[in-house]
Amino acid sequence: MTEIEIIKPQIKDQIEINNLAKQVHKLHVNWNSDIFLDIDQIITKERLKKLLETNSIYVAKQSSKIVGYIIINIIEKHSEFKRYRKLLCIDTLCVDEKYRDRGIGTKMLNFAKNLGNNNKCTDIYLTVNPQNKNAIIAYEKFGMEIDSITYMMKL
């Protein structure tokens, strides 16, 4: 198996990234069609450009093929009643469905963890749909734990 490298993508990679984004988006549409729109452009060139400008997106490449991507934000939390936190927030983690169960997601999580350490982050944070059992297993295997539970009621 060819080595996976995690790098910042280029604008020319938008179609490949968007095709991966559609895989994940379809899951969310199936789980919550009352919230998610069934659209084809998840990561437009404009959105990719903004993500690149803020160093928020990275891709996993095997040979010349993009097999996954991760979108990351770093947020500082200040409060009068809580200790200072600097969170590395994983907005999206996607591995091509044909390349899953090969350690690519773990490699991207380790990349995020190293990025967080280099930026003096205190925590890594992400949310996951409770129906996404495979992702939950992967995050727990990586060492992540449930921090809080969000409840929602449709009106």
C-alpha positions in Angstrom: 0.0 0.0 0.0 1.3 3.4 -0.9 2.0 5.9 1.9 -0.6 8.4 2.9 0.4 12.0 3.1 -1.6 14.8 4.6 -1.2 18.1 2.9 -3.0 21.4 2.2 -5.0 21.0 -1.0 -5.1 23.4 -4.0 -8.1 25.0 -5.6 -7.8 22.5 -8.5 -8.7 19.8 -6.0 -12.2 21.2 -5.4 -14.0 18.6 -7.5 -12.3 15.6 -5.8 -12.9 17.1 -2.4 -16.5 17.9 -3.2 -17.1 14.3 -4.4 -15.9 13.1 -1.0 -18.1 15.7 0.8 -21.1 14.3 -1.1 -20.5 10.9 0.4 -20.8 12.2 3.9 -23.5 14.7 3.0 -25.7 11.9 1.6 -25.5 10.1 5.0 -26.7 13.3 6.8 -29.5 13.7 4.2 -30.6 10.1 4.9 -30.5 10.6 8.7 -32.0 14.1 8.8 -33.7 15.0 5.5 -35.8 17.6 7.4 -32.5 19.5 8.1 -30.1 18.7 5.3 -30.7 19.7 1.7 -30.0 17.1 -1.0 -27.5 19.2 -3.0 -24.4 18.4 -5.1 -22.2 21.4 -4.2 -21.0 20.9 -0.6 -17.5 22.4 -1.0 -17.7 25.0 -3.7 -14.6 26.7 -5.0 -15.5 29.8 -3.0 -15.8 27.8 0.2 -12.5 25.9 -0.5 -10.8 29.2 -1.1 -11.9 30.5 2.3 -10.8 27.2 4.0 -7.4 27.5 2.3 -7.0 31.1 3.4 -7.5 30.2 7.0 -5.4 27.0 6.9 -8.5 25.0 7.8 -8.5 22.2 5.3 -6.1 19.3 4.7 -6.4 16.3 2.4 -5.1 12.7 2.7 -3.5 11.7 -0.5 -2.5 8.2 -1.6 -0.3 8.5 -4.7 -2.1 11.3 -6.6 -5.6 10.5 -5.4 -7.4 12.4 -2.6 -8.8 9.7 -0.3 -9.9 11.9 2.6 -10.1 15.4 4.0 -10.4 17.1 7.3 -11.7 20.6 8.1 -10.2 22.1 11.3 -10.9 25.4 13.3 -9.1 26.6 16.3 -11.3 28.5 18.8 -10.2 30.2 22.0 -12.7 30.2 24.8 -12.6 32.9 27.5 -14.9 33.0 30.4 -15.1 34.6 33.8 -16.1 31.3 35.4 -14.2 28.7 33.4 -10.5 28.0 32.8 -9.1 29.2 29.5 -9.5 26.6 26.7 -8.1 26.6 23.2 -10.1 24.0 21.2 -9.0 22.4 18.0 -12.5 21.8 16.5 -12.8 19.1 13.8 -15.7 20.4 11.6 -15.5 17.5 9.2 -13.5 14.3 8.8 -14.2 12.3 5.7 -12.5 9.2 4.3 -13.6 7.9 0.8 -15.9 5.0 1.4 -13.6 2.8 -0.9 -10.6 3.5 1.4 -12.2 3.1 4.9 -10.7 0.7 7.5 -7.2 1.3 6.3 -6.1 3.7 9.1 -6.6 6.9 7.0 -9.0 8.5 9.5 -6.6 7.7 12.4 -3.8 9.3 10.4 -5.9 12.4 9.9 -6.8 12.5 13.6 -3.1 12.2 14.6 -2.4 15.0 12.1 -5.1 17.1 13.9 -3.7 16.2 17.3 -0.2 17.3 16.3 -1.6 20.5 14.8 -3.4 21.1 18.1 -0.2 20.5 20.1 1.8 22.8 17.9 -0.8 25.5 18.4 -0.9 25.0 22.2 -4.5 23.8 22.1 -6.0 22.3 25.3 -8.5 20.0 23.7 -9.8 18.4 20.5 -13.5 18.7 20.0 -15.9 17.3 17.4 -19.6 16.4 17.1 -20.9 13.2 15.5 -24.3 12.1 14.5 -25.4 9.3 16.9 -26.4 7.2 13.9 -22.8 7.3 12.6 -21.8 4.2 14.5 -18.5 3.6 12.6 -17.3 7.1 13.3 -18.1 6.8 17.0 -16.2 3.5 17.2 -13.2 5.2 15.5 -13.2 8.2 17.7 -13.5 6.2 20.9 -10.7 3.8 19.6 -8.6 7.0 19.1 -9.1 7.8 22.8 -11.9 10.4 22.6 -14.6 10.5 25.1 -18.1 11.9 25.3 -17.9 15.4 26.8 -21.6 16.4 26.6 -24.8 15.4 25.0 -26.9 17.8 23.0 -30.7 17.4 23.0 -33.0 18.7 20.3 -36.7 18.9 19.7 -38.3 19.6 16.4 -41.1 22.1 16.6 
